[in-house]
């Protein structure tokens, strides 16, 4: 009886603190970097949490009581006591990590939009059309270049161009897809080889103009209704949709060259629905390269697709090496223990 | 407001306020109206542009036009500040700590209107206590669950992450202030704005006396850390109100 009660109690504790039952997944590396002493409190506004896969440079400014004394803890070494906070801050700033403090923890691939010298890329031809000049080649002419982006390695350029009654989504490597409707945004993969564009409706601007000129109210009304429908076109020519307002996001995850989209609360990979718990946005969804495994990040936890859950990750970084995604994160446990975890997906 | 009225409004500043002004530390000269559009430059322009291009906020507040003007002015200094602090240091970590451990970690600001979880908590409590279900519905908000749990704190942070929810919290703030200070005498709309803006910035649960005492305080700055030169939050709000 006593044994049963102990097991039940243990099970309750495990469930309550979210420590997972043994699973087939890899066990995490866990390392405590500092434990607050009794009476110590972290001054969060003055502290710097800086982690990357090669190390962590956590600088904590701690106080014993509101009036101090103050201490600085960096990489396990403690300096102080300082009687004034200014002195502690000075010590904290000496040699602290110089990585940018600005942070965005998103699982989406979002390359920085560098300023393009449009005058050198887009030009006019003798017939009054527009051409694109990129890496020694000329693309076009088109009636109008609607949008263009260059991949991070600058090897490819994707563009959207209108030509008479056709609209094209094209890549400088020669792939070219005719799209219908009005083009919205497009995104390309981290390696620059894959891309996806979102459009509204099926008729091109020229077709819409013809329809309006024909003064057929029924057809015009039907076309207007169609204009609300959303489609996705991949650069390989595949089309997905129609979607209504429920196409909430389309994206390439960091380090993954397959596109994902979320429609009606469901997540699709390369057009095929995959099982992901509802309520996690694109920025919190970290799939493996082959899409078979994933991790979900929330304010409450980091959950892996093998069921393992780690509570309250403060700060997280990821890295893909040899096809394996590794996560590293900081947590504050028991209100006093600063812990770094690392685990492969 | 006429020049005479403005003079009168200045003339009745209580002695304590004048003393406070004198003790408020470095800042622009007292009594000389500052051109905050010049002081904050591009940040001011960006904040103003944000409000001009997000006209839906006025509709979403579901308040009388005068009240909308007042509400936008109340949060304008925060919008101005936000552009400088957007996504800055470890806000995510602070959100996690608040969800994990609660109130003790609730003192950090989120989003365009720089709302703190402790402000949202108080608004939710007062909204349930002071407003009818119809008034809450008009502000686009439900009756709030008030239990202090990981789930309620998580939901609160998720609400603060959404700008449309910050607008709802602002609408509730205006309604709560109107209810709490229905009997408070204001010389005019501009004085009411300075009072509301100070309450928003320094804590609306403070007494009328405290809020009035804090009205001229120069504690506002737009950098991530305290700077030598500070400004009066209520004055920045009023400057925007007069110009917008």
Interface residues (C-beta under 8 A of the other chain):
Chain A: X44 X45 X47 X48 X49 X101 X102 X103 X104 X105 X298 X299 X300 X311 X312 X313 X314 X315 X330 X332 X335
Chain B: X87 X88 X89 X90 X91 X92 X93 X94 X95 X96 X97 X99 X100 X101 X105 X108 X150 X154 X157 X158
